């Protein structure tokens, strides 16, 4: 017997879907801003650029692990097994854009030495092209874990 969802349940699901998209946008934004602001962090902290670069690489690896765990848990617990949750592979883009714009407005680059080299932009573009695949993978992984848990129970 097929049950229909009420309007309130569907709206709650849309809100949860948008919260997941905000989380994905924050994940991409943190990584991008860490890559773009290496020179600024070096200048402000007084650290050598190689120390800042190494620290950022370690921070990026740790944040990817943490974000993967958080995204997987949120998707599993709040979005359920509906196929529409794959919409987050697209919905994160506006939130990411808002975060980047907001950061640039609040913290503009006032020192010419803070401008990152052009290769960083290419790396970021490649990462942003791959990011929706990562989101789909995490979504699929959380759904597979859900199915495995159901088959054991």
C-alpha positions in Angstrom: 0.0 0.0 0.0 1.5 3.3 -1.1 1.3 6.1 1.4 1.3 9.7 0.3 3.3 12.4 2.1 1.5 15.4 3.4 2.5 18.9 2.4 4.2 19.5 5.8 6.3 16.4 5.5 7.4 17.3 2.1 8.3 20.9 3.2 10.3 19.4 6.1 12.2 17.2 3.7 12.9 20.2 1.4 14.3 22.1 4.5 16.5 19.1 5.4 17.7 18.9 1.8 18.6 22.6 1.9 20.5 22.1 5.2 22.4 19.3 3.6 23.2 21.5 0.7 24.4 24.3 3.1 26.7 21.7 4.8 28.1 20.7 1.4 28.6 24.3 0.5 30.4 25.0 3.7 32.7 22.0 3.1 33.7 23.2 -0.3 34.1 26.8 0.9 36.4 25.9 3.8 38.7 24.0 1.5 38.7 26.6 -1.2 39.4 29.5 1.3 42.2 27.5 2.9 43.8 27.1 -0.5 43.3 30.8 -1.5 44.5 32.4 1.8 47.9 30.6 2.3 49.9 33.8 1.7 47.6 35.9 3.9 47.9 33.4 6.7 51.6 33.4 6.3 51.8 37.2 6.4 49.5 37.6 9.4 50.9 34.8 11.5 54.5 35.3 10.6 55.0 31.7 9.8 57.2 30.6 6.9 55.2 29.9 3.7 56.3 26.2 3.7 55.0 25.8 7.3 51.6 27.3 6.3 51.4 25.2 3.2 52.1 22.0 5.1 49.7 23.0 7.8 47.0 23.7 5.3 47.5 20.3 3.6 47.2 18.5 6.9 44.1 20.6 7.7 42.6 19.9 4.3 43.0 16.1 4.7 41.6 16.2 8.2 38.6 18.4 7.1 37.9 16.1 4.2 37.7 13.1 6.6 35.5 15.0 9.0 33.2 16.4 6.3 32.8 13.0 4.8 31.7 11.6 8.2 29.4 14.5 8.9 27.8 14.4 5.4 27.3 10.7 5.5 25.7 10.7 8.9 23.4 13.7 8.1 22.3 12.1 4.8 21.7 8.8 6.5 19.8 10.2 9.5 17.8 13.0 7.9 17.3 12.4 4.2 16.4 8.8 4.2 16.5 6.5 1.1 14.7 8.9 -1.3 16.4 9.4 -4.7 15.7 13.1 -4.5 18.5 13.5 -2.0 20.9 13.3 -5.0 19.7 16.9 -5.7 22.3 18.0 -3.2 24.9 17.4 -6.0 23.5 20.6 -7.6 22.0 22.6 -4.7 25.3 23.2 -2.9 26.5 25.6 -5.6 24.4 28.7 -4.6 25.3 28.3 -1.0 29.0 27.9 -1.9 28.8 31.1 -4.0 27.2 33.0 -1.2 29.9 32.0 1.3 32.7 32.9 -1.1 31.1 36.3 -1.9 30.4 37.0 1.7 34.0 36.2 2.7 35.4 38.4 -0.1 33.1 41.3 1.0 34.0 40.9 4.7 37.7 40.2 4.2 38.9 41.8 0.9 42.5 41.3 -0.2 44.2 44.6 0.5 47.8 43.5 0.1 48.9 42.5 -3.4 51.2 39.9 -1.9 48.1 37.9 -0.7 47.0 37.2 -4.3 47.4 33.4 -4.9 49.2 32.2 -8.0 47.0 31.3 -11.1 47.6 27.6 -10.7 45.6 27.6 -7.5 42.6 28.7 -9.5 43.0 25.7 -11.8 43.3 23.3 -8.9 40.2 24.8 -7.4 38.2 24.6 -10.6 39.3 20.9 -11.0 38.2 20.3 -7.4 34.8 22.0 -7.9 34.2 19.9 -11.0 34.9 16.7 -9.1 33.0 17.8 -5.9 29.5 16.8 -7.2 30.9 13.3 -7.9 32.2 13.2 -4.3 28.7 14.3 -3.0 27.0 11.6 -5.1 29.5 9.1 -3.7 28.9 10.1 -0.1 25.1 10.0 -0.7 25.4 6.5 -2.2 27.7 5.4 0.6 25.2 6.5 3.2 22.3 4.7 1.4 24.4 1.5 1.1 25.2 1.6 4.8 21.5 2.1 5.5 20.6 -1.0 3.4 23.3 -3.1 5.1 22.0 -2.1 8.5 18.4 -3.0 7.5 19.5 -6.4 6.2 21.3 -7.2 9.4 18.4 -6.1 11.6 
